[in-house]
Amino acid sequence: MEDFELELDEVVIADDVTTDKTQVGLSLEGNDHVANLVDNYRWFKDGLDAYRTGVAVALARNKSEVDLPPVTNKKTKYSVSSLDPDGRLRELIITFRPELEQKPYSASEWLAEIGLSIIREELDGGKLLSEILLGSEITNADTP
Amino acid sequence: MTDFMPYIGTQEVDFSVSPGAPIILIEGENNRGKSSLFTAIRWCLYGRALDRSSKAVQDQFLLNDNAYDLGRDNFEVQLSFSNDDDNYLLTRTCSVKRDAKGKRSGSTVRTFLHRNRDAISTEDIPRYINEVLDESISMFFLADMEILKNYETLVEDDSKAAVEVKSAIEDILGIPSLISVRDALKEIVDDTYKEIQKKKKENSEKSELEQKIAEQTSKKSNAKSQYETASASMAEKKREHEELTSKLAKIADATELIEREKTLIEKNENDLKSIDKLRKEIQVALHESWWAPVSTQVELKEKQTRDQTKLASQRHQSLSEKKFKLTSLENSLVTNKCSECQQDLPIASREETKSAIEDLRSEIIEMSKPLIPSLESLVDESRRLSLFSMPRKAEVIRSLERQIRILQNDAPKRRQEIKEISIALQGVNKDEIKNLEIQRQNKDREIGMVGVIIRSESTKLANAEKELTVLNRKYLDAPKSAGDMEISTEMAIASSLQEIMEDTVARFRIEMKKTVEKNATEIFAFLGSENVFKKLQINENYGLRLVDNKGQVFDHKSAGTAQVIAISLILALAKSAARSNALVLDTPFARLDETHRDNVLKLLSRDSKQSILLIQSAEKISKEIEPEFRKHVSRTYKISMGADPKESTIALKKQV
């Protein structure tokens, strides 16, 4: 794994009510998805890209925290500075979910869990990556 | 002879002698023509005439003066003689030229020689004459005793003249013949030596050629051996290659399947590499545009934001227009003038204006409510969305994945084919086939290498053969070599012969010298009356010295003694000569006393040599010996003065 990924087995990240997270993590399932997508499907260069793409997919699919499947303890966490060095991830979340403006990185955790789960499932279901990420060409073309 | 010197007209003298009477006696007074007759013989033989001081006389002056004065320009001497059973007739004529004043200005001499009636060519005449009597030795056979100094050199030892005389004497004695044989032998030895050197060189060259031929033969043999070995190896390798090809042909199907499998696997590997590359490109694309999944939403939002911004702008514009219109209506109500045409407003219109103002105020109030979202928030939204625009990135990702999919689509079919091939090849030893193929490739390489060797050796062989052909031709063209033994033998024989001849010449010279010395001493003793001299001694250069009874060399001063010595030598030489020549003695008694004169005549009488004596009429022969002497004279001629003092005639006086 990349050097900016820290092993935090069985660590539960405390939820702060006032400040956003500076480190984000994934559940064991989410981590499994990342490993699968990076190592097996090899669509992503590393876990950070997979994480960010998962967030984008969840946003694109307009998912809410309620859609989060049951997950077990967080295992891996990324430094926010590594994950979002240019703040684009934060901007994206705020753009699509203005209500998450206060804690976009905290929200990114469940968004990533959902997005990664969707990608994994759909890839396993035989969909093309481009279909998963960009939608079907016809649909895309017909979209006004 | 005709018109020669004092002899006018034609004069003839017969020199032939009878057996037992070898002497021709020609008498004459001083200056009558004895020496002229002697000169006529010499001139006829050699074309040269000498005066009393031994100086050459020009031919035109040999013509008789009176004859010349009479207008005759030609004179002639003809000599008939025999030698070695050959008869010769020698004729020399001279045509005198006259200048404008009638003086003798030159002459043309012509010579004719017939041997046994055969004419001899002009250029060969001197050779024939010299064979009979060489001019160099003629002084001892045509002896002009009046010119004694010719013979005085005989008593000198080392002068150049003495050496010439010595040479002449040796000519008489025949030594040069031996010398010439020796020299000829020396030439043979020299030629043999040169020939030997040449042969040695040729032998050396030939030996060198033989060595080269041996080298080339060895090279050829070596190249041939290599060529044959390589050819055999080539044949073996070709046979092995054919065997391998045959084996491979028998399992050609399997080989083809293996090839096919190999191709498919390679294709798979290449595809996987391509897929991997494409995946990496997608990874890069997703790394740079991870927000791609929201691209559609971003586009929708951008459009929505644009629309909202446009509506807001339109509302703002409309509000401004309404406010302006309200102001205008309010002004027209105050001024009671139409805002458009500036006419006075009628009452009805005023009411309508008031109503319109109210409506506008309501509309303005309504339109002035704050916009949600605000224009500022829309601008902010637009800025934020611009972060996620990804022109054509999505198409790139789609295209890359499509390529991957295409490559992946072929993979199952290929895998299936590979699987089928694997099934078909079950039981086939792929390693063996591979091994056979490798072996065949190795054989190809080996055949190529052996081919190179064959070509190389073939070239060497051809070169060696070519070189050998050239060398053999040179060898055959080279002279046949002689063996070392043969050469040594030839050289030894030639050298031995040369040594023998050197020795023979030396011995012969010594012997001849002794013989001449003995004969001369005998003649000198016979001629002389003194008993004080023991002998005439001849030195290395044929110089003559008188040795007295005490063995001392006697240095004589007497002209008479010198003449006796000269006559002794002449007669000794005539006696010892290799060939018998006639003697012509001009004035032999000039410096001799009566006793010596008688002794000379006695000596000539008892000798059988043909002798022509030209003597003075005054030189009377003593009565004691005359009767005996006359018996030995075949003919006596008398030279007399003619009608003119410048003319002489010669006539037979007495014949036996």
Interface residues (C-beta under 8 A of the other chain):
Chain A: R42 W43 F44 K45 D49 R52 T53 A56 V57 L59 A60 R61 R88 E91 L92 I94 T95 F96 G115 L128 L129 S130 I132 L133 L134 G135 E137 N140 T143
Chain B: D276 R279 I282 Q283 V284 L286 H287 W290 W291 A292 P293 V294 S295 T296 Q297 V298 E299 L300 K301 E381 R384 L385 L387 F388 A394 I397 R398 E401 R402 R405
